[in-house]
């Protein structure tokens, strides 16, 4: 029997995609946001495709804010954007 591939929904394009193909954004207990490259960090996670458009859509639609149930400062979005570029696309 084939191994089940974990799927997660991208906050930008709303598509169900294999977890390993997405970037996980994590909020820890101190409300710090980081890009989790390993997918194993503690905290609440949300997923976005490795495409700039998807992050832009997620920001525009306030998907991340809904996902984490809080307002997200602009600096966090800038940091996420920069980290996404560094991860390569």
Rosetta blueprint (number, residue, H / E / L):
1 X L
2 X L
3 X L
4 X L
5 X L
6 X L
7 X E
8 X E
9 X E
10 X L
11 X L
12 X L
13 X L
14 X L
15 X L
16 X E
17 X E
18 X E
19 X H
20 X H
21 X H
22 X L
23 X E
24 X E
25 X E
26 X E
27 X E
28 X L
29 X L
30 X L
31 X L
32 X L
33 X E
34 X E
35 X E
36 X E
37 X L
38 X L
39 X L
40 X L
41 X L
42 X L
43 X L
44 X E
45 X E
46 X E
47 X E
48 X E
49 X L
50 X L
51 X L
52 X H
53 X H
54 X H
55 X H
56 X H
57 X H
58 X H
59 X H
60 X H
61 X L
62 X L
63 X H
64 X H
65 X H
66 X H
67 X H
68 X H
69 X L
70 X L
71 X L
72 X L
73 X L
74 X H
75 X H
76 X H
77 X H
78 X H
79 X H
80 X H
81 X H
82 X H
83 X H
84 X H
85 X H
86 X H
87 X H
88 X L
89 X L
